[in-house]
Amino acid sequence: VQLQASGGGLVQAGGSLRLSCLVSGVTFNNVGMGWFRQAPGKEREFVGIIRSAGGTSYADFVKGRFTISRDNAKSTVYLQMNSLKPEDTAVYYCATKKYFGTISDTSSYMYWGQGTQVTVSS
């Protein structure tokens, strides 16, 4: 199983980025896909999830700014980030959800991508 995250970079506050995560080795249509982030010195935190059927849930701090979508034909999940803030600076990770477990717990996810750095300047 491989998850290849991409799309990170340096952006000014108020700007936008779209992260992508290409997944192989699993039946993509059947898995929920989560996004997490980890800032220096902090624990990895839940950003949001898109379920296999397409429903989404988000952490409160990104609601209205971030949107998760998926393209099953391309086995890819996206994280569209708008109105970025300096506090959004972190390494962003995608992960495949297990069939059980709380969506915000890292232990509920089976496979992880390598992460992509997002830096938001003020």
N, CA, C and O atoms as a MOPAC input file, in Angstrom:
PM7 MOZYME 1SCF
protein

 N      0.86100 1    -1.18300 1     0.00000 1
 C      0.00000 1     0.00000 1     0.00000 1
 C      0.89700 1     1.23200 1     0.00000 1
 O      1.85700 1     1.32800 1     0.76400 1
 N      0.55400 1     2.17200 1    -0.88200 1
 C      1.31600 1     3.42300 1    -0.93500 1
 C      0.37500 1     4.60500 1    -0.98600 1
 O     -0.63600 1     4.58200 1    -1.68800 1
 N      0.71800 1     5.64900 1    -0.23100 1
 C      0.00100 1     6.91400 1    -0.27600 1
 C      1.02100 1     7.99800 1    -0.59300 1
 O      1.99700 1     8.18100 1     0.13500 1
 N      0.78900 1     8.70000 1    -1.66700 1
 C      1.73200 1     9.71900 1    -2.13500 1
 C      1.07000 1    11.08400 1    -2.03800 1
 O      0.22900 1    11.43800 1    -2.86400 1
 N      1.45600 1    11.84700 1    -1.02100 1
 C      0.90300 1    13.18900 1    -0.84200 1
 C      1.74700 1    14.20900 1    -1.58100 1
 O      2.97100 1    14.09300 1    -1.65300 1
 N      1.07700 1    15.20600 1    -2.12800 1
 C      1.77600 1    16.26000 1    -2.85600 1
 C      0.96400 1    17.54200 1    -2.80300 1
 O     -0.18600 1    17.55000 1    -2.36400 1
 N      1.58700 1    18.63600 1    -3.26100 1
 C      0.86700 1    19.89600 1    -3.37900 1
 C      1.19900 1    20.92500 1    -2.31500 1
 O      0.70300 1    22.05100 1    -2.36800 1
 N      2.02500 1    20.55900 1    -1.35700 1
 C      2.39700 1    21.52000 1    -0.34000 1
 C      3.29700 1    22.60600 1    -0.89300 1
 O      3.75500 1    22.54100 1    -2.03400 1
 N      3.54200 1    23.61400 1    -0.05400 1
 C      4.40400 1    24.70000 1    -0.47700 1
 C      4.29800 1    25.87800 1     0.45200 1
 O      3.74700 1    25.79100 1     1.55000 1
 N      4.84100 1    26.98700 1    -0.01800 1
 C      4.83200 1    28.23700 1     0.73700 1
 C      3.76500 1    29.15000 1     0.15000 1
 O      3.71800 1    29.36100 1    -1.06200 1
 N      2.92000 1    29.68600 1     1.00200 1
 C      1.84400 1    30.55600 1     0.54000 1
 C      1.66100 1    31.68000 1     1.56100 1
 O      1.93100 1    31.49900 1     2.74800 1
 N      1.21000 1    32.81600 1     1.09900 1
 C      0.93800 1    33.93000 1     2.00000 1
 C     -0.39200 1    33.72900 1     2.71400 1
 O     -1.28000 1    33.04000 1     2.21200 1
 N     -0.51900 1    34.33400 1     3.88000 1
 C     -1.78600 1    34.28100 1     4.61100 1
 C     -2.92000 1    34.77900 1     3.72400 1
 O     -2.78500 1    35.77300 1     3.01100 1
 N     -4.02400 1    34.07400 1     3.78500 1
 C     -5.16100 1    34.39400 1     2.93900 1
 C     -5.17900 1    33.64200 1     1.62100 1
 O     -6.17800 1    33.65900 1     0.90100 1
 N     -4.07200 1    32.98300 1     1.30700 1
 C     -3.97500 1    32.24400 1     0.05600 1
 C     -4.57900 1    30.85500 1     0.13400 1
 O     -5.18300 1    30.46500 1     1.13400 1
 N     -4.39400 1    30.11700 1    -0.96300 1
 C     -4.97900 1    28.78400 1    -1.08100 1
 C     -3.94200 1    27.77400 1    -1.56900 1
 O     -2.97600 1    28.12300 1    -2.24700 1
 N     -4.16800 1    26.53300 1    -1.21000 1
 C     -3.39600 1    25.40900 1    -1.72100 1
 C     -4.32600 1    24.21900 1    -1.85900 1
 O     -5.31400 1    24.10400 1    -1.13300 1
 N     -4.00600 1    23.33200 1    -2.79500 1
 C     -4.73100 1    22.07300 1    -2.89700 1
 C     -3.74200 1    20.93000 1    -2.77500 1
 O     -2.82400 1    20.79500 1    -3.58400 1
 N     -3.93600 1    20.13100 1    -1.78100 1
 C     -3.11200 1    18.94700 1    -1.58000 1
 C     -3.78200 1    17.75100 1    -2.25400 1
 O     -5.00700 1    17.66300 1    -2.32700 1
 N     -2.95900 1    16.84700 1    -2.73500 1
 C     -3.44300 1    15.61200 1    -3.35000 1
 C     -2.80700 1    14.42100 1    -2.65200 1
 O     -1.70600 1    14.51600 1    -2.10900 1
 N     -3.50000 1    13.32200 1    -2.67400 1
 C     -2.96100 1    12.08800 1    -2.10400 1
 C     -3.37700 1    10.94000 1    -3.01600 1
 O     -4.54900 1    10.56700 1    -3.07700 1
 N     -2.40300 1    10.39300 1    -3.71500 1
 C     -2.63200 1     9.26800 1    -4.62500 1
 C     -2.43200 1     7.96800 1    -3.85600 1
 O     -1.40600 1     7.76900 1    -3.20600 1
 N     -3.41500 1     7.09400 1    -3.93800 1
 C     -3.41800 1     5.86900 1    -3.15300 1
 C     -3.34900 1     4.65300 1    -4.06300 1
 O     -4.04600 1     4.58500 1    -5.07500 1
 N     -2.51300 1     3.70400 1    -3.70300 1
 C     -2.43700 1     2.45000 1    -4.45100 1
 C     -2.31800 1     1.28800 1    -3.47300 1
 O     -1.84800 1     1.44100 1    -2.34600 1
 N     -2.75600 1     0.13100 1    -3.93400 1
 C     -2.62600 1    -1.07800 1    -3.12100 1
 C     -3.82300 1    -1.40400 1    -2.26700 1
 O     -3.81700 1    -2.41000 1    -1.55700 1
 N     -4.86000 1    -0.57300 1    -2.31800 1
 C     -6.10800 1    -0.83700 1    -1.61000 1
 C     -7.25900 1    -0.59200 1    -2.59100 1
 O     -7.08900 1     0.06400 1    -3.61900 1
 N     -8.41900 1    -1.12800 1    -2.25200 1
 C     -9.60900 1    -0.83300 1    -3.04500 1
 C    -10.09600 1     0.54000 1    -2.62100 1
 O    -10.82700 1     0.68400 1    -1.64200 1
 N     -9.67900 1     1.54100 1    -3.37200 1
 C     -9.85000 1     2.92400 1    -2.94000 1
 C    -11.31500 1     3.26400 1    -2.69000 1
 O    -11.64000 1     3.97100 1    -1.73600 1
 N    -12.19300 1     2.76000 1    -3.54400 1
 C    -13.62100 1     3.08400 1    -3.41600 1
 C    -14.18400 1     2.69000 1    -2.04700 1
 O    -15.17500 1     3.26300 1    -1.59300 1
 N    -13.55800 1     1.72400 1    -1.40100 1
 C    -14.10100 1     1.17900 1    -0.16700 1
 C    -13.53000 1     1.76600 1     1.11300 1
 O    -13.92400 1     1.37300 1     2.21100 1
 N    -12.59700 1     2.71300 1     0.97500 1
 C    -11.94800 1     3.22500 1     2.18700 1
 C    -12.26100 1     4.69000 1     2.41800 1
 O    -12.36700 1     5.48700 1     1.48600 1
 N    -12.40500 1     5.01500 1     3.69000 1
 C    -12.45200 1     6.42000 1     4.05900 1
 C    -11.03700 1     6.97200 1     4.07700 1
 O    -10.08400 1     6.25200 1     4.37600 1
 N    -10.90400 1     8.24600 1     3.75800 1
 C     -9.58600 1     8.87300 1     3.69300 1
 C     -9.54600 1    10.08300 1     4.61300 1
 O    -10.38000 1    10.98300 1     4.51900 1
 N     -8.57400 1    10.08700 1     5.49100 1
 C     -8.43600 1    11.19000 1     6.41900 1
 C     -7.23200 1    12.06100 1     6.11300 1
 O     -6.26100 1    11.62800 1     5.49200 1
 N     -7.32700 1    13.29300 1     6.56400 1
 C     -6.19200 1    14.22100 1     6.52400 1
 C     -5.86700 1    14.63800 1     7.96200 1
 O     -6.75600 1    14.94600 1     8.75600 1
 N     -4.59400 1    14.63900 1     8.26300 1
 C     -4.08300 1    15.08400 1     9.55500 1
 C     -2.97500 1    16.10100 1     9.29600 1
 O     -2.49300 1    16.24900 1     8.17300 1
 N     -2.58800 1    16.78800 1    10.34700 1
 C     -1.44400 1    17.68600 1    10.22100 1
 C     -0.65900 1    17.67700 1    11.52600 1
 O     -1.18500 1    17.38100 1    12.59900 1
 N      0.61300 1    18.01200 1    11.39100 1
 C      1.48800 1    18.05300 1    12.56000 1
 C      2.42900 1    19.23600 1    12.44500 1
 O      3.24900 1    19.31600 1    11.53000 1
 N      2.29500 1    20.14700 1    13.38600 1
 C      3.17900 1    21.29800 1    13.45900 1
 C      4.36700 1    20.94800 1    14.34700 1
 O      4.27400 1    20.03900 1    15.17200 1
 N      5.48000 1    21.65600 1    14.18900 1
 C      6.67000 1    21.36600 1    15.00300 1
 C      6.36200 1    21.43100 1    16.49400 1
 O      5.78500 1    22.40400 1    16.97900 1
 N      6.75200 1    20.39100 1    17.20700 1
 C      6.56200 1    20.36300 1    18.64900 1
 C      5.16100 1    20.03200 1    19.11400 1
 O      4.87400 1    20.04900 1    20.31000 1
 N      4.28000 1    19.72800 1    18.15400 1
 C      2.88500 1    19.43100 1    18.50100 1
 C      2.52200 1    18.02400 1    18.05600 1
 O      3.19900 1    17.41300 1    17.22900 1
 N      1.43500 1    17.53000 1    18.63000 1
 C      0.94400 1    16.21900 1    18.23200 1
 C      0.22700 1    16.30700 1    16.88400 1
 O     -0.25000 1    17.36400 1    16.47300 1
 N      0.17300 1    15.17800 1    16.22900 1
 C     -0.56000 1    15.10900 1    14.97700 1
 C     -2.04400 1    15.28700 1    15.28200 1
 O     -2.58000 1    14.66700 1    16.20200 1
 N     -2.71200 1    16.15600 1    14.48500 1
 C     -4.11300 1    16.44200 1    14.75400 1
 C     -4.97900 1    16.20800 1    13.53700 1
 O     -4.54600 1    16.36200 1    12.39500 1
 N     -6.19500 1    15.83600 1    13.81000 1
 C     -7.18100 1    15.54400 1    12.78200 1
 C     -7.60700 1    16.81600 1    12.06300 1
 O     -7.88500 1    17.83600 1    12.69500 1
 N     -7.65600 1    16.74600 1    10.74100 1
 C     -8.13600 1    17.84700 1     9.92200 1
 C     -9.53400 1    17.52500 1     9.38100 1
 O    -10.45300 1    18.33500 1     9.50100 1
 N     -9.68300 1    16.36800 1     8.80300 1
 C    -10.97500 1    15.99200 1     8.24500 1
 C    -10.92700 1    14.62300 1     7.61300 1
 O     -9.86400 1    14.01200 1     7.49900 1
 N    -12.08800 1    14.14500 1     7.20300 1
 C    -12.20400 1    12.83600 1     6.59300 1
 C    -13.27200 1    12.86600 1     5.52200 1
 O    -14.26600 1    13.58300 1     5.63400 1
 N    -13.05600 1    12.08000 1     4.48600 1
 C    -14.10700 1    11.80900 1     3.51600 1
 C    -14.34500 1    10.30900 1     3.53300 1
 O    -13.41400 1     9.52500 1     3.35000 1
 N    -15.57800 1     9.91400 1     3.75000 1
 C    -15.92100 1     8.51600 1     3.84100 1
 C    -16.05100 1     7.89300 1     2.46300 1
 O    -16.08200 1     8.60100 1     1.45600 1
 N    -16.12500 1     6.59100 1     2.41700 1
 C    -16.18800 1     5.91200 1     1.12900 1
 C    -17.40900 1     6.35300 1     0.33000 1
 O    -17.36500 1     6.40100 1    -0.89900 1
 N    -18.48700 1     6.67300 1     1.01900 1
 C    -19.71100 1     7.10500 1     0.33600 1
 C    -19.69800 1     8.58900 1    -0.00100 1
 O    -20.60900 1     9.08700 1    -0.66300 1
 N    -18.66200 1     9.29800 1     0.45300 1
 C    -18.51800 1    10.70600 1     0.08600 1
 C    -18.83300 1    11.70900 1     1.18200 1
 O    -18.54800 1    12.89600 1     1.02500 1
 N    -19.41300 1    11.26100 1     2.28800 1
 C    -19.68400 1    12.19500 1     3.36100 1
 C    -18.40100 1    12.69400 1     4.00400 1
 O    -17.39500 1    11.98600 1     4.02700 1
 N    -18.43800 1    13.91300 1     4.52600 1
 C    -17.24000 1    14.51400 1     5.10400 1
 C    -17.49100 1    15.00200 1     6.52200 1
 O    -18.62000 1    15.30800 1     6.90700 1
 N    -16.41700 1    15.06700 1     7.28000 1
 C    -16.41200 1    15.66000 1     8.60400 1
 C    -15.10700 1    16.41200 1     8.75800 1
 O    -14.07600 1    16.01700 1     8.21200 1
 N    -15.16400 1    17.51100 1     9.51600 1
 C    -13.99100 1    18.37100 1     9.65600 1
 C    -13.76700 1    18.75000 1    11.11600 1
 O    -14.68900 1    18.76400 1    11.93100 1
 N    -12.51400 1    19.05500 1    11.41200 1
 C    -12.20900 1    19.66300 1    12.69500 1
 C    -12.79100 1    21.07100 1    12.71500 1
 O    -12.91100 1    21.72300 1    11.67800 1
 N    -13.14600 1    21.52200 1    13.89300 1
 C    -13.78200 1    22.84000 1    14.00300 1
 C    -12.90500 1    23.95300 1    13.44500 1
 O    -13.41000 1    24.91500 1    12.86600 1
 N    -11.60200 1    23.82400 1    13.61700 1
 C    -10.72100 1    24.93600 1    13.23300 1
 C    -10.56900 1    25.08100 1    11.71900 1
 O     -9.96600 1    26.05300 1    11.26300 1
 N    -11.09500 1    24.14800 1    10.93100 1
 C    -10.98600 1    24.28600 1     9.47300 1
 C    -12.33400 1    24.39700 1     8.77400 1
 O    -12.40000 1    24.57800 1     7.55800 1
 N    -13.38600 1    24.28800 1     9.53600 1
 C    -14.70400 1    24.34900 1     8.91800 1
 C    -14.91500 1    25.65900 1     8.17700 1
 O    -14.64100 1    26.74300 1     8.69300 1
 N    -15.40600 1    25.52700 1     6.96100 1
 C    -15.64700 1    26.69400 1     6.13200 1
 C    -14.43800 1    27.14800 1     5.34000 1
 O    -14.56600 1    27.97800 1     4.43900 1
 N    -13.25800 1    26.61700 1     5.66000 1
 C    -12.05300 1    27.00700 1     4.93600 1
 C    -11.48200 1    25.85600 1     4.11400 1
 O    -10.96700 1    26.07100 1     3.01600 1
 N    -11.57000 1    24.65000 1     4.63200 1
 C    -10.99600 1    23.47800 1     3.96900 1
 C    -12.11400 1    22.57900 1     3.44200 1
 O    -13.18200 1    22.46500 1     4.04500 1
 N    -11.84000 1    21.94800 1     2.30400 1
 C    -12.79600 1    21.01000 1     1.71900 1
 C    -12.06100 1    19.76400 1     1.25100 1
 O    -11.04400 1    19.85100 1     0.56300 1
 N    -12.58200 1    18.61300 1     1.62700 1
 C    -12.01500 1    17.34400 1     1.18500 1
 C    -12.90500 1    16.75400 1     0.09900 1
 O    -14.13000 1    16.75100 1     0.21600 1
 N    -12.27800 1    16.25800 1    -0.95100 1
 C    -13.01400 1    15.60000 1    -2.02200 1
 C    -12.21400 1    14.37900 1    -2.47700 1
 O    -11.05900 1    14.18900 1    -2.09500 1
 N    -12.85600 1    13.56900 1    -3.29500 1
 C    -12.16400 1    12.37900 1    -3.77900 1
 C    -12.56600 1    12.10700 1    -5.21400 1
 O    -13.67400 1    12.42700 1    -5.64300 1
 N    -11.63000 1    11.50200 1    -5.95400 1
 C    -11.87200 1    11.06400 1    -7.31700 1
 C    -11.54900 1     9.58200 1    -7.33700 1
 O    -10.38400 1     9.19100 1    -7.42000 1
 N    -12.57800 1     8.76600 1    -7.26200 1
 C    -12.35100 1     7.32400 1    -7.17900 1
 C    -11.70700 1     6.76300 1    -8.44700 1
 O    -10.95600 1     5.78900 1    -8.38400 1
 N    -11.99300 1     7.36500 1    -9.57400 1
 C    -11.39600 1     6.90100 1   -10.83200 1
 C     -9.88100 1     7.09200 1   -10.83500 1
 O     -9.15100 1     6.36600 1   -11.51000 1
 N     -9.42600 1     8.07300 1   -10.07700 1
 C     -7.98900 1     8.36200 1   -10.00700 1
 C     -7.36600 1     7.89500 1    -8.70400 1
 O     -6.17200 1     8.09300 1    -8.48100 1
 N     -8.16600 1     7.27400 1    -7.83700 1
 C     -7.67700 1     6.82500 1    -6.52700 1
 C     -6.96900 1     7.95400 1    -5.79200 1
 O     -5.89900 1     7.76500 1    -5.21300 1
 N     -7.57400 1     9.10900 1    -5.82500 1
 C     -6.94800 1    10.30300 1    -5.26400 1
 C     -7.93000 1    11.03800 1    -4.37000 1
 O     -9.11300 1    11.16200 1    -4.68400 1
 N     -7.41500 1    11.52000 1    -3.25600 1
 C     -8.17800 1    12.36700 1    -2.35500 1
 C     -7.50600 1    13.73500 1    -2.32100 1
 O     -6.28300 1    13.84700 1    -2.40700 1
 N     -8.33100 1    14.77100 1    -2.19500 1
 C     -7.83600 1    16.14100 1    -2.24000 1
 C     -8.19300 1    16.87700 1    -0.94800 1
 O     -9.19000 1    16.58300 1    -0.29000 1
 N     -7.34600 1    17.83800 1    -0.61600 1
 C     -7.64100 1    18.75400 1     0.47200 1
 C     -7.46000 1    20.16600 1    -0.06900 1
 O     -6.33900 1    20.63600 1    -0.25900 1
 N     -8.58000 1    20.82800 1    -0.31000 1
 C     -8.55800 1    22.21400 1    -0.76600 1
 C     -8.54000 1    23.11000 1     0.45200 1
 O     -9.43300 1    23.04900 1     1.29600 1
 N     -7.52100 1    23.94000 1     0.53700 1
 C     -7.35200 1    24.81300 1     1.69900 1
 C     -7.42000 1    26.27100 1     1.24800 1
 O     -6.60100 1    26.72300 1     0.44800 1
 N     -8.38400 1    26.98200 1     1.75800 1
 C     -8.56500 1    28.39400 1     1.44300 1
 C     -8.40200 1    29.23700 1     2.70500 1
 O     -8.44200 1    28.72600 1     3.82400 1
 N     -8.22100 1    30.52200 1     2.49900 1
 C     -8.09400 1    31.45300 1     3.63700 1
 C     -7.06500 1    30.94800 1     4.64000 1
 O     -7.31800 1    30.91100 1     5.84400 1
 N     -5.92400 1    30.56600 1     4.13600 1
 C     -4.90600 1    29.98100 1     5.00200 1
 C     -4.36100 1    30.99400 1     5.99800 1
 O     -4.25300 1    32.18700 1     5.71600 1
 N     -4.02300 1    30.47600 1     7.17000 1
 C     -3.49200 1    31.28600 1     8.25300 1
 C     -2.11500 1    30.77000 1     8.63500 1
 O     -1.81200 1    29.60300 1     8.38900 1
 N     -1.27800 1    31.60300 1     9.22700 1
 C      0.04200 1    31.12200 1     9.66900 1
 C     -0.04400 1    29.90000 1    10.58300 1
 O      0.84100 1    29.04600 1    10.55900 1
 N     -1.09900 1    29.81400 1    11.38200 1
 C     -1.23200 1    28.66700 1    12.28100 1
 C     -1.59600 1    27.36900 1    11.54800 1
 O     -1.63400 1    26.30300 1    12.16200 1
 N     -1.85900 1    27.45200 1    10.26100 1
 C     -2.07400 1    26.24000 1     9.45500 1
 C     -0.75700 1    25.61500 1     9.00900 1
 O     -0.75300 1    24.54200 1     8.40600 1
 N      0.35100 1    26.27300 1     9.29900 1
 C      1.65700 1    25.74100 1     8.93800 1
 C      1.90300 1    24.41100 1     9.63600 1
 O      1.83700 1    24.32000 1    10.86100 1
 N      2.18700 1    23.38000 1     8.84400 1
 C      2.36100 1    22.03400 1     9.37700 1
 C      2.72600 1    21.09700 1     8.23500 1
 O      2.66500 1    21.46700 1     7.06300 1
 N      3.10400 1    19.88500 1     8.59700 1
 C      3.18800 1    18.80800 1     7.62300 1
 C      1.82000 1    18.14000 1     7.58600 1
 O      1.26700 1    17.77500 1     8.62300 1
 N      1.28800 1    17.98700 1     6.39300 1
 C     -0.04200 1    17.41300 1     6.21700 1
 C      0.08700 1    15.98200 1     5.72300 1
 O      0.85800 1    15.68500 1     4.81000 1
 N     -0.68900 1    15.10200 1     6.35000 1
 C     -0.65000 1    13.68000 1     6.04400 1
 C     -2.02300 1    13.17900 1     5.62200 1
 O     -3.04700 1    13.59900 1     6.16100 1
 N     -2.02600 1    12.27500 1     4.65000 1
 C     -3.25000 1    11.55200 1     4.33300 1
 C     -3.12600 1    10.13400 1     4.88700 1
 O     -2.02400 1     9.62000 1     5.07700 1
 N     -4.27100 1     9.51800 1     5.14100 1
 C     -4.26300 1     8.18500 1     5.73900 1
 C     -5.54700 1     7.45300 1     5.40400 1
 O     -6.59400 1     8.06500 1     5.19500 1
 N     -5.45000 1     6.12500 1     5.35600 1
 C     -6.63300 1     5.29600 1     5.09300 1
 C     -7.28400 1     4.90300 1     6.41600 1
 O     -6.62000 1     4.47500 1     7.36000 1
 N     -8.59600 1     5.06100 1     6.45000 1
 C     -9.35100 1     4.79900 1     7.68200 1
 C     -9.62000 1     3.30600 1     7.82600 1
 O     -9.96600 1     2.62800 1     6.85900 1
 N     -9.45700 1     2.80800 1     9.03900 1
 C     -9.89700 1     1.45400 1     9.34400 1
 C    -11.42400 1     1.44900 1     9.37900 1
 O    -12.06300 1     2.50200 1     9.38200 1
 N    -11.99400 1     0.24800 1     9.40400 1
 C    -13.45000 1     0.16200 1     9.42800 1
 C    -14.04100 1     0.52700 1    10.77400 1
 O    -15.25300 1     0.70700 1    10.89500 1
 N    -13.20400 1     0.63500 1    11.77700 1
 C    -13.68900 1     0.97000 1    13.09400 1
 C    -12.81100 1     2.07400 1    13.65800 1
 O    -11.76900 1     2.40700 1    13.09400 1
 N    -13.25000 1     2.64400 1    14.79300 1
 C    -12.42700 1     3.64300 1    15.44400 1
 C    -12.93000 1     5.05600 1    15.22200 1
 O    -13.60800 1     5.35400 1    14.23800 1
 N    -12.58000 1     5.91100 1    16.15900 1
 C    -12.97500 1     7.31600 1    16.11200 1
 C    -12.22700 1     8.03200 1    15.00200 1
 O    -11.02200 1     7.84000 1    14.83700 1
 N    -12.92900 1     8.85300 1    14.24400 1
 C    -12.32100 1     9.44700 1    13.05600 1
 C    -11.16900 1    10.38800 1    13.39800 1
 O    -10.28900 1    10.60400 1    12.56400 1
 N    -11.15400 1    10.94600 1    14.58800 1
 C    -10.11300 1    11.91200 1    14.93800 1
 C     -8.88900 1    11.27800 1    15.59100 1
 O     -7.91700 1    11.97400 1    15.88300 1
 N     -8.92600 1     9.97000 1    15.82100 1
 C     -7.80300 1     9.27700 1    16.46400 1
 C     -6.84900 1     8.72800 1    15.42100 1
 O     -7.27600 1     8.06500 1    14.47500 1
 N     -5.56700 1     8.99500 1    15.58200 1
 C     -4.58400 1     8.47000 1    14.63300 1
 C     -4.58200 1     6.94100 1    14.62900 1
 O     -4.26100 1     6.32900 1    13.61100 1
 N     -4.93100 1     6.33100 1    15.73400 1
 C     -4.94500 1     4.87300 1    15.81900 1
 C     -6.05500 1     4.24600 1    14.97600 1
 O     -6.06900 1     3.03100 1    14.78100 1
 N     -6.97600 1     5.05500 1    14.48000 1
 C     -8.07200 1     4.57100 1    13.64200 1
 C     -7.69600 1     4.50100 1    12.17100 1
 O     -8.53500 1     4.18200 1    11.32900 1
 N     -6.45800 1     4.79500 1    11.86400 1
 C     -5.99700 1     4.83700 1    10.48600 1
 C     -4.90000 1     3.80300 1    10.27800 1
 O     -4.03500 1     3.60200 1    11.13000 1
 N     -4.96400 1     3.15100 1     9.11700 1
 C     -4.08200 1     2.01100 1     8.87800 1
 C     -2.79000 1     2.42800 1     8.17600 1
 O     -1.69300 1     2.17100 1     8.67100 1
 N     -2.93300 1     3.07000 1     7.03000 1
 C     -1.76100 1     3.41700 1     6.22000 1
 C     -1.65100 1     4.93700 1     6.09500 1
 O     -2.65200 1     5.65100 1     6.02300 1
 N     -0.39600 1     5.40700 1     6.07000 1
 C     -0.13000 1     6.83900 1     6.06300 1
 C      0.77900 1     7.21500 1     4.90100 1
 O      1.66500 1     6.45900 1     4.50200 1
 N      0.52900 1     8.40200 1     4.37700 1
 C      1.44600 1     8.95900 1     3.39700 1
 C      2.65300 1     9.56900 1     4.09100 1
 O      2.74400 1     9.59100 1     5.31900 1
 N      3.57200 1    10.06100 1     3.28100 1
 C      4.83000 1    10.57000 1     3.81000 1
 C      4.71900 1    12.00200 1     4.31300 1
 O      5.62400 1    12.49200 1     4.98700 1
 N      3.62600 1    12.67500 1     3.99400 1
 C      3.44700 1    14.05300 1     4.42900 1
 C      3.95300 1    15.05000 1     3.41600 1
 O      4.89500 1    14.78600 1     2.67000 1
 N      3.31000 1    16.20100 1     3.40400 1
 C      3.72800 1    17.29700 1     2.54600 1
 C      3.69300 1    18.58100 1     3.37000 1
 O      2.73100 1    18.83600 1     4.09500 1
 N      4.73600 1    19.37900 1     3.25400 1
 C      4.89500 1    20.57500 1     4.07700 1
 C      4.06500 1    21.72700 1     3.53100 1
 O      4.11100 1    22.03200 1     2.33900 1
 N      3.31400 1    22.35600 1     4.40900 1
 C      2.57200 1    23.57800 1     4.08800 1
 C      3.08300 1    24.67100 1     5.01800 1
 O      3.07000 1    24.52200 1     6.24000 1
 N      3.52700 1    25.75900 1     4.42800 1
 C      4.02400 1    26.88600 1     5.21000 1
 C      3.25900 1    28.12800 1     4.79900 1
 O      3.21700 1    28.48500 1     3.62200 1
 N      2.65000 1    28.78800 1     5.78400 1
 C      1.85700 1    29.98500 1     5.52300 1
 C      2.56900 1    31.16200 1     6.17300 1
 O      2.76100 1    31.19500 1     7.38900 1
 N      2.95200 1    32.11000 1     5.36300 1
 C      3.66200 1    33.28100 1     5.87200 1
 C      2.67800 1    34.40100 1     6.17900 1
 O      1.63600 1    34.53200 1     5.53600 1
 N      3.03200 1    35.20000 1     7.17400 1
 C      2.14000 1    36.29700 1     7.58000 1
 C      2.45100 1    37.57300 1     6.81700 1
 O      1.80000 1    38.59500 1     7.03100 1

